[in-house]
Amino acid sequence: MADRKPPQDKEPGLGAKIAGFGVTFGTMFRKIETEQYPEEKRPTQLRFHGRHQLNRHPDGLEKCVGCELCAWACPADAIFVEGADNDDAAGERFSPGERYGRVYQINYLRCIFCGLCIEACPTRALTMTNEYELADDNRADLIFTKEQLLAPLQNGMLAAPHPMVEGMEERDYYQGKVSQATPEQAAWMDQRERELAAADAAHDGKDPA
Amino acid sequence: MGIEEKLPAGFLLTTVEQIAGYMRKSSVWPATFGLACCAIEMMAVGTPDYDIARFGMERFSATPRQADLMIVAGRVSQKMAPVVRQVYDQMPEPKWVISMGVCASSGGMFNNYAIVQGVDHIIPVDVYLPGCPPRPQMLLNAILELHDQIQNSKLGVNRVHAARAAEKAALEATPTHAMKGLLA
C-alpha cells in the first residue's frame, strides 16, 4: 500500500496561492464587529433579565406587600421575604394596604434570572432591570438587601415610611389615581424629621456617655 | 524634597509591585474548565464578537501547567470535585480562579446531593460571577474585576504580611453559625 500515491491533480499555480491571501487582505477592510466592552457597551435587549428592582408607587410608597409569592415561585430559593404590618399610629406605613415587605433579600449567587418571581408578583413590585455587572469577590456581598434593590426616588416621590395620600384607599393606588406625593405627606415627613431630631437631642442630653 | 515631588504621581515612582501587577494582568492565560452550559458563553467570549484577545487572554490552554487563571464554568459535581482540585494544584503560582455562573459559585438551583454547593469548598475563588449563564459581557466584567485585584496584589514580604493580616481578620470574624439575624 505504501507505494500507491494519492491521485494528484495539477499542482495549483502561484496565482491560486496569492488569490488565497486575497481573502486575508480583503478582511482588513471589513468593518470590525467586536464590541469594545468596557468602553462601549452594546445595549441589551429591552426584555433582558438583569438585576431586580423593587418598584414604588408614584408617591414613594413601596409596591411590595410582603406576600412572599416571589419566594415561593423561585426555583433556586434565592429570595427571602419577611412581611410586617403597616402601622399608621406608629408612623410606620411603607406601602398602601395592610402589609409591606420588611425584609427583602435576593441571593444573586443562587438567582438564575428566570423571571418566575416577576410573573408571580401580584402588584408589579418586583421587576427586572437591564443591569448585568454583578461580579464581586465574596459571597456575602452578592446577597442584595432591600435598600439595594429598591428603585431610586423619582420626581414627586417621598421615601417611605409616610401616610397614604389623603382620602385614598389601597385600591386607588392601583387604579392610577395617585400621581405624586401631596403637600400633606411632605408636611408629615417634615414633622417626623423634627420629632426624630428632638428625640435625638433629648436622648443625647439625658445620656451623656 | 527632590524631583519626585515635582513629578506627577505614578509617572516615575511606580513601585515594582505595580509594574509586576501590570505585567501579570495583561497576559493572564486561562485554563479551559468548562463543565456545563456556562462554557458556551465562555467560548463566546473567545469569538471575534467579544474578543478576549483584547485582554491578552486568547490563549485558552488545555494544560493547567501553562495557565494562570481557572474559569470554573458550570456546576461542579461531587465526582468532578477532586479533578477540579487536581487541575488547580497543577497550575503554577501565581494563579487565580473565577467562579463563573451561579452553579459554580453556590450550587445555584441545584441544591442537591450531586452538586458541590460552591466551588469555593474545594479551591479559593477570587471573583464570583452570578448569572445563569452570565452573558459574555458579564464574564469580561469579572475579568476586569480580577485585573483590578491582580494590579493591586502584593509581592514578597508585603504579600506575606497581607496574607497574615487576611488570616487574622478571618479568624477574628464572627463565624456564620454564630451570627444572629437575617442570613438568607
Chai-1 contact restraints between the chains, C-beta under 6 A:
chainA,res_idxA,chainB,res_idxB,connection_type,confidence,min_distance_angstrom,max_distance_angstrom,comment,restraint_id
A,T34,B,P48,contact,1.0,0.0,6.0,A-B,restraint_1
A,T34,B,D51,contact,1.0,0.0,6.0,A-B,restraint_2
A,E35,B,Y50,contact,1.0,0.0,6.0,A-B,restraint_3
A,Y37,B,Q137,contact,1.0,0.0,6.0,A-B,restraint_4
A,Y37,B,L140,contact,1.0,0.0,6.0,A-B,restraint_5
A,P38,B,L144,contact,1.0,0.0,6.0,A-B,restraint_6
A,P75,B,M109,contact,1.0,0.0,6.0,A-B,restraint_7
A,A76,B,G108,contact,1.0,0.0,6.0,A-B,restraint_8
A,A76,B,M109,contact,1.0,0.0,6.0,A-B,restraint_9
A,F80,B,A184,contact,1.0,0.0,6.0,A-B,restraint_10
A,V103,B,L182,contact,1.0,0.0,6.0,A-B,restraint_11
A,Q105,B,A184,contact,1.0,0.0,6.0,A-B,restraint_12
A,Y108,B,P130,contact,1.0,0.0,6.0,A-B,restraint_13
A,L109,B,V102,contact,1.0,0.0,6.0,A-B,restraint_14
A,L109,B,S105,contact,1.0,0.0,6.0,A-B,restraint_15
A,L109,B,S106,contact,1.0,0.0,6.0,A-B,restraint_16
A,L109,B,P130,contact,1.0,0.0,6.0,A-B,restraint_17
A,R110,B,V102,contact,1.0,0.0,6.0,A-B,restraint_18
A,R110,B,S106,contact,1.0,0.0,6.0,A-B,restraint_19
A,I112,B,V102,contact,1.0,0.0,6.0,A-B,restraint_20
A,I112,B,M109,contact,1.0,0.0,6.0,A-B,restraint_21
A,I112,B,C132,contact,1.0,0.0,6.0,A-B,restraint_22
A,F113,B,C132,contact,1.0,0.0,6.0,A-B,restraint_23
A,Y132,B,M138,contact,1.0,0.0,6.0,A-B,restraint_24
A,E133,B,N141,contact,1.0,0.0,6.0,A-B,restraint_25
A,L134,B,P130,contact,1.0,0.0,6.0,A-B,restraint_26
A,A135,B,V127,contact,1.0,0.0,6.0,A-B,restraint_27
A,A135,B,L129,contact,1.0,0.0,6.0,A-B,restraint_28
A,A135,B,N141,contact,1.0,0.0,6.0,A-B,restraint_29
A,A135,B,A142,contact,1.0,0.0,6.0,A-B,restraint_30
A,A135,B,E145,contact,1.0,0.0,6.0,A-B,restraint_31
A,D136,B,Y128,contact,1.0,0.0,6.0,A-B,restraint_32
A,D137,B,V127,contact,1.0,0.0,6.0,A-B,restraint_33
